[in-house]
């Protein structure tokens, strides 16, 4: 079997992007933004371009914001935001691993990264969902999308 560095993270990235697309594709504009994000992500992985992965993340985030403006539920925006964060993170991991390791086997490292990151982001989304079910004043979906943007910005800042 030939080792294909970045394949696990790249596949997980596309699955996460598709999750965001199907969750927040409520109207024409949000669906178009999501489809563009998925296509950019696939191209970014194929071309090993971190900038394309960044553009894909921005497009998927735009999809979540537009869905929030169109009246999406809090859970929908959370799922789309979590999918966006995971897609962007896994997309960069796939590109970076391919650059750093070449064709060296990396399946176990990638599986660990995908599992750990998914658990962390999924746990945060689940906790946030529980907090919204508690008797707390409602937060608009747009405010929630802004919180997701803050999380992405924090992740990007920690990454550099």
VENMOWO-V466923 format. One record per helix or strand of 3 or more residues. SS is the DSSP state (hx for helix, st for strand). FROM is the first residue (numbers start at 0). TO is the last residue. Records with the same first field share a line. If there is no record, write none. Layout:
SS->FROM-TO  FROM-TO
//
This chain:
hx->6-23  27-46  49-68  73-100  106-132  140-158
//
